[in-house]
Amino acid sequence: MASHLSFGLGTAGSREEQPSHPGLAPGWDPGSDNFSRVKMQVTMSLASLVGKSSDFQEEYLRRSLRTILAYAEEDGEMQNTLLPSQVDELLRNLNSILSDTVKMREFQEDPEMLMDLMYRIAKGYQTSPDLRLTWLQNMAEKHNNRKCYTESAMCLIHAAALVAEYLSMLEDHKYLPVGSVTFQNISPNVLEESAVSDDILSPDEDGVCSGRYFTESGLVGLLEQAAELFSNGGLYEAVNEVYKIIIPILEARRDFRKLASTHEKLQRAFDNIIQKGHKRMFGTYFRVGFYGAKFGDLDEREFIYKEPGITHLPEISHRLENFYSQCFGDETLVMIKDSTPVDRKQLNPSKAYIQITYVEPYFDDYEMKDRLTNFEKNFNLRRFMYTTPFTKSGRPRGELNEQYKRKTILTTMHSFPYVKTRINVIQKEEFDLTPIEVAIEDMQKKTRELAVATHREQPDAKMLQMLLQGSVGATVNQGPLEVAQVFLNEIPADPKLFRHHNKLRLCFKEFIMRCGEAVEKNKHLITSDQKEYQQELKKNYNRLRENLRPMLERKIPELYKPIIRPRLENRDSFKRLSFRRAPEENS
């Protein structure tokens, strides 16, 4: 039927001459589950039509879909049933699939938009597992061609989770994954493959899950492909998680040959983790905002883009500028150079604006306790941060005592890595740091970097020396000594700043301790021709420590007053001010 609806063969008859609901059997019962089957069959027909027919007429097909919707809405007998809303939902989904499939031809040169369209089409086939699986595999292939191995692997993980959902309906074996929930350790995103919709058909129905991948062997095949791609992408820890799902299946089959090769692959993955350690680059992230009516659906939307390894801001900026200049013309496209909030009223409505900002993964303190390794700090990321320096006078930069910083935290809809390389931003939070808070954060960062470089299993002498030069070097502008002289030279008059002052003082105490450790570590790393350099470092370190000493030893008396608790007449424990025993007063 779908193929006839897409061609304008003569004029369409009047509504009185046509059946009330094309595609629905005369004996169809609106209270039954038959509509789920109808949805699946119609969706599969559309997929076949737009996928195989090169000359179908999009406008005729859209017109036919609108006609079907009109019949459903005007049929009096069906008004008190779920049919009108179900038909409306089905046709909206079909329209979306049709529109995105046609758009794919226009965006072959825009990899991010192309993957967005493929993603939306795959989502449109959520109730047709065979079609969704096919589109997830198509996405995996596209990513693989672009050498985005991690995203390609994630597409296959989603495909495997989808297969697992339907296999769990058919067979209850302990060695099989319990649906998509088993894949959570690989990615929390896979839960979107859960078969919880009312429209989900049982896999034993005719034509549902009939492909070769909806079997145990198919599941293992998808997972093995994903493990190989994770390995290509340097995510060896994820390889381990994938094989945790495969191994019980191989054990149940007594497939010892495959088990042997699997454990060999696991050993290689663990060896790579040990050997490559901190040298792996997992990706660089940028916030990209689009502004202007010329962008259509993208107008005023913000995304986080994941770029390969070490990608600098000019590289992604140049790539997007080149592409959109070809779309709109050099005179129309404007690249916004700073990260300040965009005021729509200040923009020219005839132009298209792009703002790109480098962002870093952001974690709360409690999250950092569980994210110890470099891999853990670059996997399953949903929050990102960028900072904007400013002063009260309006200038972005100023002296240390007038330098404020605005932190912007962005939350994405899904976690990276995902089946796409860009994910839209769904939440934004902002908070400002005062100059002394900026100084505290900077000193904490320097201290952390020194500690990591000093205690690394395989020390990098060049990295350690670079950090030392920036910490104890005699010519460092706005270096640690100047920071201390600006904020610690005098006790602040405002009592509200006492705790910040004390916190910065304690930061400096730890910083100077780490500098001492790093200088000592460097002594064991230098070559014979660097002895003079080491002596100079030691001399600069001693000078810095002596200059800081008076400021670090000066405490704020109000923060260190002893707490004197009066003896309480009533010894009722619930009314005591403290559970600690107060010191006995001298008689």
N, C-alpha and C positions, 0 to 999 in steps of 0.2 A: 504493500500500500504506500509506504514512504516514498518509493521511487516514482509512483504516479503523482503524488502530491507535489513533487518538486519540479514537475514540468507543466507548462501552460498549454495543455492540449485542449483547445477549444475554450469556451466560456464555462465557468462553473455554473451548475444548475442552481435553482432557487433552493432555499432551505427546506421548503415543503417537500421537494423532490428527493432530498438526501436523507440518509438514516440519521437518527437522533445523535448517536455517538459512534462515529467511525472508529473501527478497530475494536469495539466491544461486542462480545457475543450477545445475541438476543436474550439468552437466559441468564445474563450476568446478574449476580446478586450483590447489591451494594454493601450488604453487611458482611460479606465473605472476605477472605484474604486474597481473592483472585486478582485484585488490582495491583498487588506487588508483582505478580507475574506479568501483567499487562505492561507495567512500567519498565520491567527488565526487557521484555521483548521489543517494545517500541524504541527504547534507548539503544538496544543492540542493532536494530534496523537502521536507526539514524547513523550510528557509528559506521556501519557497513556502507551506507550510501555516501557519506561525506569522505570516507576513506578510499573508496574504490572508484567512484564515478567522478570523472574530471569535468563533466559538462552539466552537472545539476544546477538548477536555477535557485539560488539562495532566496530571492524575493518570493517566488511562488511557494516555497516550503514555509517561509515565515507566515505568508498569508493563510496557508492551509492550517497552520497551528493556531492562528488567531480565530479562524472559523470554528475549529473544534472547541476552543475555549468558550466562544459565544453560545454554541449549542448546550454545553454543560451548564452555563449560567442561566439560560432561558428555559430549561426543561423543568416545568413545575413539579413533576413527579419526583424529581431528584433533589429538590431544594432542601428537604429535611434530612438528607443523607450527607455523608462525607464526600460524595463524588465531586461536587464543584470545587471544593478546596484541594482535593487530591489531584484533579485534572489541572488546576491552576499551578500547583507546585510542580507537577510533571512538565508542563509546557514551559514554565520559567526555566527549568533545568535544561530542557532541550534547546531553548533559545540561547541560553548561555553557552552550551556546548557548541552549537552551530556558529555563534558569533566568534568564539575564541578559536575555533578551527579555521575559520576564514581569515582571522587576523594573523594567524601563524605565518601565512604567506608574505605578509607585509613586514614582519619583524625577524626575518632570517638573519639579519646582520646585527641584531641587538640581543646578545645572549641572555641577559637578565630578563628582558621582557618575554623572550621566547620561552624560557623556563617557567615564568609566571603563567603564561597561557597553557602550557602543557600541564602544569600543576593544577590549574583550574579545571581543565578537561578531565584529568584523572579524578579530581574530586567530584565532578559531575557524574562519574561512573561508579560512585561509592556503593550503589546498590547492585551493580553488575560486576562481581568480583573478577571474572575473566577479563573484562575490558580494562578494569582498573589495573590489574596485574600487567597487562600489555603496555599500558601507558607509563607505568612506573619503570618497566624495562626500557621503554623508549627514552625516558628521561635519563636513565643510567647510561645508556649508550651515548647520548649527547654530551653528558658530563665527561665521560671517558675520552671522547674525541677532543675535548678541550683540556684534558689532563687534570680535571678536577676529580681526582680519584676518591677523595673522601666523600664528596657529594654523591658520586656514582655508587659507592658502597652503601650509603644511606638509603638510596632508592631501592636497592636490592634487599636491605634489611626490612624496609617497609613492605616490600613484596613478600618476603618470607613470613613476616608477622601476619599478613593478610592470609596467606596459605595456612599458617598455624591455627588461625581463628576457625577456619572451615574444617580443617582436619580434626580439631578437637570436638566438633559437632558429630563427626562420623565415628571416630574411634577414641576410646578412653584408655589410652596406654600411658603408663607412668613415665616412660622414657621420652614421650613426645612433649613439646612445650605446651603449657596451658594457655593457648591463645597468645595475643600480643603482649600481655602483662609480663611474660617470661623475658621479653626483650628490653625491659626497662633499664637494665644495667648498661645496655649499649646506648640507648637514647630514650628519654621520656617522651619524645615526639611520637613514638610508634603506637601509643595508646589511641591515636586517631584511626587506627585500623581495626579497632574493636567492633565486632558485629553486634551492635546493640540497637540498631534502628528497627522500627516496626516493619520496614520494607525489606528486611533481610530474608532471603529465601533459603530453605534448607539445602545443603549441598547434594542431597540425594534426589532433588527434583531434576527433571529432564533438562539438559542444557545448562545447568548451573555447575560451575567448577568442573568443567569437563576437560580442561586442558591438562597437559602432561605434568605441569608444575604442581597441581593439587594432589600430590602423592608424597609419601615419605621421601622417595628418591628425589623428587622435584624440590622439596624443602631443603634437603641436604645440598643439592646442586646450587640453589640460590645462596645459601649460607657460605658455601665454599668460595663462590665467586666474590661475595662481599668480603670475606677474610683476605683474599688475594688483593683486592682493591685497597683495603685498609693498610695492608703491608706496603703497597706501592705508594700510599699517601703518608707513610711514616707513623701511622697510628697503631703501633704494635700492641699496646694495651687493649685496644678494641679487638684485635685479632684473638687474643686470649678469651675475651667474653663471647665471641662468636663460636669458638670451638667448645666452650662449655655447654652450648646447646646441641652441637653436632655429636660430641663424644657419646652421650647416653644412647643415641640412636644407633651408632656404629657398634656399641657394646651389645645392645639387644640383638643386633643381627649377627654377632660373632664375626664381624668383618675385621679380622686382626691385621690383614694387609693394609687396609685403609687406616686403621688405628695407628699402625707403625708410622705411616707417612704423615699422619696428622700430628703425632708427637714430635716428629722431626721438624715440622713447620713451626710448632710452638717453641721448640728449642731455639730455632733461628730468630723468632720474634723476641724472646727474652734476651738472647745474645745482643740483638740490635739495641734493645733498651739500655743494656749495660754499657755497650760501646759508644753509642751516639749520645746518650744522656741529654745534657742541656744544649747540644749542638743542633737539635731538631728545631725547625721553624714551622709553626703550625698554621700561620695565617696572620694577616694584618686586617684591621677593621676600620671602616670609615662610615660616618654618617653622611647621607646624601639627601638633600631636600630639593624638591622640585616646586617651582612657583611660576604661575602663569597659565592662562586658559589654553595656550597652545599645547600644553602637555596632556590635555584631556583628562583621563581618569587619574593621572599621576599628580595633578595640580594640588599643591599644599600637602602632599604626602611625604613622609620621611621614612627612609630605609636605613638599615645597617647593611653595608656591603662587605662581604668577606673576599679578600684578595689574596693571591698566593704569597707565601713566604715573606720575604722582605720587599714590600711594595711601598714606595714613597708617595707622598701626597701629590707631587707634580705628575707622577705616572698615571694615576687614576683620573686626575683632573684633565690631563691631556687626552686620555682615551675617551672620556665622556664628552669633552668639548668637541673633539673631532667628529664623533658620531652625530651629536645633536646639531652641530653646525651644518652638516650635510642635510639634516632633516628640515631645519628652519632657516638656514642662511647665517652667515657670519654676523650680519648686522642685527639680527634678531636675538641671538643667544648672548647672555651675559653671565659670566662666572663671578659669583660673590666671593671675595677674597678673604673675608674674616668670618668669625664664628658668632658674631653678635646676633641677637634675635632679629628675624626679618619682619619689617613693618610693611604689610601688604599695601597700605595707603601710599607708601613712598615709591612703589614700583610702577613702571610703565606698562599698562595693560596690553600693549601691542608686542611686548617682548617676552622672552622665556628666560627664567633665571634658575641657575643651579648653584647650590651652596654645598661644599664638601668640607668635612672636618674629620681629622684623625681622632679616633676614639680608642680607649683601652678597656679590656674587661674589668668589671667592677665587682668587688666582693665585700660583704660586711665582715667584721672581725670574726664572728662565729663561723662564717663559711670558710675562712682561711684555715681554721683548725683541721678541716677535712681535705683541703686542697694543698697538699704538701709538695707534690712533684710538679715539674714543668708541664707534663701532660695534663694533670688534674686542673691546672690553672688555665688550660686552653681548650677544655672539652666541656660540653653541656653549658654553654654560655648564653645567658639571657639578658644580662644587664651590662651596660657600657657607660663609660664616663668620658667627658671632655671638660677641660677647664678654660675659662675666659678671664684673663687678667684685666683689672680695671682700677681706676683711682676715682676718688670723689670729685676731682676736677674734670673728669670726662676723658682724660687721656688713658690709653691702655696700660702704659708703663710709667712708673714713678720711682721715687726713692724707697728704700726698704720699709721705712715707717709709714708710708702712704700707699703701699702696694696691697690691694685686695685681690681676691680670687673668687670667681663664681664657678661652682661645680654643678654640672648638669648630668643627671643620671637618666639614661634611656633604657626602657624595657621593651624587648621585642616579643612578638606573638609566639614564636617558637624558639627553641634552643639551637645554637650552632654547635656542631655542624648539622645541616638539615638537607633535605632533598633539593634545596635551592641555595644559591650563593647570596641572595639578598632577602631579608625578612623585614616586614614593615614594623615600625615603632608604634606601640600602643599606649605608652605612658611616659611622661616626662616629669622629673622632679628637679628642683633647683634649690641650692642654699649657698650663702656667701661666707667666706672666711675672712676674718680681720687680719691685719698685717702680722700680728704675733702668731696667729694660728697658721698663717702661710709659712712663717719661719719654722714653726714646730714641725709641720708636715715635711718641709724640705729637709730638715735635719734628720728626721726619722727615715726618710728615703735614703739619704747618704749613708746613714749608719747601717741600714739593712743591706745595701749594696756591698759595703765593705765586709760585713759579716759573711755574706754569701760567697764573695770572691776569696776570702781568707780560708774558709773551711770547706771549700770544694774538694772532692776526692782527687780530681785531677786539676790542680791549680793552673790558671792561665796567667802567666807572668805579665804579659802585655796589658791584660785587662786590670790586673791588680795595680800595676804601676800607673795606669791612666787614672784610676780612682784615687790613688794616693796623691797624684799630682794635683787633682782637683780639690783635695781635702787639706793637705798640708803645704802645698806649693806656695812660695813666697809672693807670687804675683797674681793670685786669684782675686779678681774684682768681685765685690759683693760675696766674698767667700765666708767661711765659718767665723773668722775673727771679726769681720765687720758686722755680721749678724749679731754676734754676742755683744759687741760694743754698742749697737743701736738699741737692743732690747734688754740686756742684762746689766748695763753699766750702772743703772740706778734702779732702786726699788720703786715701782709705779705708785703714784699718789692715789689712784683709784683702787680701792680694795677689790673691786670686781675682777681686776687683772692679776691679783695675787696668784691664783692657781695656774693661770697661763704662764706667768713669769716662772713659777716654780717648775712647771712641766718642761719648759724650754731649758731651764738649768739642768734638770735631770737628763734631758735628751743630750745635752752637751757632754755630761759626764760619761754617758755610754759611748758617745761618738769618739771622745778622746781615747777611751779604752780600746775601741775597735781600731783606731788609727795605730795605736801601739802594737796591737796584734798583727796588723797588716804589715807594718814596717819590719817587725821581727820575721814574719813569714817570707817577706821579699828577700831578706838576707840569705835565705836558703835556696832561692830560685835564681838569683842573679848569676851571670857568667863572670869570668875573671876580669873582663874589661869594664865591668860596671861597678867596681868597688867605690870609686869616687862618687858615682851617682847615689849609691846606697848611703854613703856618709853624709851627703847633702840632704837626702831625705830624712835621716836621723836627726840632723841639726835643725831642719825646719820643723820637725815634729816636736822636739824639745822646746824650741822657741814658742810654738803655738801653745803647748801645754802650760808654759810659764806665764804667757800673756793671759790665758783663760783662767788660771788658778784663782786670782782674787775674786773674779766674778762668780766662779762656781762654788766657792766656799762661803759666799755671802747668802745667808738664809733670811727669809722673811719671818721675823719673830712671831707675828700673829698666827702663822700656820703651825708653829711648833710649841704653842702654849700647852702645858700639862692640863689634862682634864681632871678637875677635882670634883668628886661626887660627894654631896653631903650624906651623912648617915641617915637612913630612913627609919623612922619609928615603926612604921607598918612593914612587916617582913613578908607580906603577901606577895608571892612571886609574880602574880599577874599585874601588880601595880608598881613594880620596880622600874626605874628608868633604864637599867641595864642588867643583864644576867651576869656580867663580870663582877667579881667581888671588889668593892671599893677598898682602898688601903686604909688601915686602921689609923685614926687620928692619934697624935701624941697626947697623952694625958698630962 
